[in-house]
C-alpha cells in the first residue's frame, strides 16, 4: 500500500514566505472605511415648505416613497460620521 505521508506535509517554506510577502502589499488596512458624504442642512422654513408641498401631492405619489428612501440615506450618512 503506498504511503500518503507526503500529502499531509506543510507547504514548503519558500511558498509560505511568498504568500506572506504578497499579503504585505495591501494598500490599506481592513479598518479603512469609505469617506462619509456630507449631509446638507435645511432651515426650518425650508423643511416646513417641503412638508407643505409633500402634503399637497396626490394620494399614492411615488415621490413620497422616494423621499422616505432619501430620509433613510440621510440617517445612514449621519451614522457614518
HELIX and SHEET records of a PDB file:
HELIX    1   1 UNK A    5  UNK A    8  5                                   4    
HELIX    2   2 UNK A   13  UNK A   23  1                                  11    
HELIX    3   3 UNK A   44  UNK A   55  1                                  12    
HELIX    4   4 UNK A   62  UNK A   80  1                                  19    
END                                                                             
